[in-house]
Amino acid sequence: MEQIGDGWSPPSEVRDRVNFHWFHVVPGTSLVVMFLSLRPVWFVGHFSQGRMLRCTGDGCRRCEMGIGRQIRYIISAVELGTKRIGVIEISESVSRLIQQWAAANEGARGLIVEMRKATRSKHSRMEVSLVHERAPAWAMALEGLDLREVLLRTWDRVEQELGAELVRSGG
């Protein structure tokens, strides 16, 4: 991947790996993606302040406050309509379904799935269905994002934002 170049427009491949995109399923629409990762990365987190925040383990402030922990999974994907590369976070129940499909496919890479919300609420359960189509060659040629790097950089950014909010609010 290029690390330097001329002009105002870095190639989309460079942009996607630096400013990675988090896919979200918007209620009332569906998202069709092909997985680029062979398998997901899991993490333990707390849903707090409208987002999933990492659990820091022993001495975790959110654990001490009684905010429940969840296991979440992220997987790299490409949206087939826009060719945008990013990551999507999924629940443990959705991951079990994808794991079944991945077992029959020798991994998640190349699986095409359609995701949608069960209702119009953004907190609604996610429904996932396997799309029985062959993965496009252009998509199979793409590399997935480094999922651990995505998580670490996202957590750093979120914690900086939350720290700035605490400073502004005097808390």
N, C-alpha and C positions, 0 to 999 in steps of 0.2 A: 504494500500500500504506500502510495506517495506520502511524504511528510512535508514536502515543500513544493511550491509551484507558482507560476505567474498568473496574474489577473485577479478579478473580483469573485470568481465563482469556482470554489474548490469542487472537484468531482463529487457526485452524490455518495459514492462509496466512502470517500474520506469523511464527508460531513456526517454520514450515518454512524460512523465508528467513533466520532468525537462527541457529537451532540445526539447521542442515541435517543430513540423515541420509545416511550412506553405506550403500547396500544391499550385502548380502553374500549369496551363494548358500550356504545351509546344506546340507551333504551329506545326501542322502536326501530332499530337498524340491526344489521348483522355485520360481522367482520369475518372475512374469509382470508385465512393465512395458511402458508405452508411452513412447517417447522424446519428450522435450519440446524437446531441442536439435535444431537443424537439422544440426549437425555437432559432433564431439567437440573437445576440447582435448587435445593430447598433451604429455607431459613426459618427461624422462629421469630415471630413478631407480635406486636400489639396493635390493634386498630385503635388509634387515638388521634384526636385533633383532625379527623377527616381523612387520615391516611394510615398506611401500614408502616409502623416504625419498628426498628430492630430491637430485639430483646438483648440486653447486654449480659445476661446470665446472672451469676451470683452478685447480689447487691443491686440488681436492676430496680431503678426508681419506679418504673411502671408496674413491675411485679409487686413491689411493696405497697403501691396504691390500689392493688387488687384488680388491675386491668388484665383481663384474660389473655393468655398466650395462644397463638395459632401457628400451625405449620403451614407455610405457603411455599409455592414453587414458582420459579420463573423459567421461561424457555425463550430462546431466540426464534424469531419468525420473520417472514417477509409477507407483506400484504400483497396479494396477487394483483389487485386492481391498480394500485399505485406504484408497486415495486419498491415500497419503502421498507427498510429493514428496521427492526426494533425488538422489543421484548414484551412479553405479556405475563402477568402474574395470575396464577390460578390457585384455586382452593384444593384441599386434599381430596375432596370427593371428585372433582373434575379431573385431577391428576390420575386417580385410579382408573377412570375410563380411558384416558389417553394412554396409560401404561398398558392396558389390554391391547389396544390397537398397535402400540409400538412393539409389543412382543411378537405379533404376527408379521411385523414389517422389519424385524431386526434393528429396531430403534425408531425414535420419533422422527428423525430427519426424513423429509420427503412426504410426510403425512399432510394432507390438506384437510383442514377443519373449518367448519362454520360455527361461529359463536354468536349468541344473542341472549338478551335478557328475557326472563320469563314474563315479566310485566314491564310497564313503563317506568317503574321506580328504579333509580340508579342503584339501590341497595338490593334489588331483586336477584334471585338465584340465576346463575349463568347456565344456559343450555348449550351443549356442544354436540355437533353431529359430524361424522366422518364423511368427507366428500370423496366418492369413489371415482376419482379421475387420476390420471397419470400426472405426476409433477412435471411442470414445464422445464425444459433443458436449461433455460436461462436462470431459473430459480435454483435448480440443483447446482449450478456453477457458483453460487454465492456462498460465502462463509458466514457462519453465525458469529454473533458477538461473544466476547469473553464475559460470561455471566457473573463470575465473581467480581470482575472489575466493574461491571455495571452496578452491582449491588453496593460495593464499597464507595464508588463515586456518588451514587444517588444518596446513600446515607450521609456522606460528608456534606453534600449540598443541603439536604433537609435539615441536618443538625445545625449548620451555619444559619439557615433561615430561621429555625426555631430559637436559636440563641439570640439572633437579632430581634425577634419578636419579644423575647423576655426582657431584653435591655430596653426596648421602646416602651413596654408596658410597666416597667419598673419592678417586674416580678423576678 
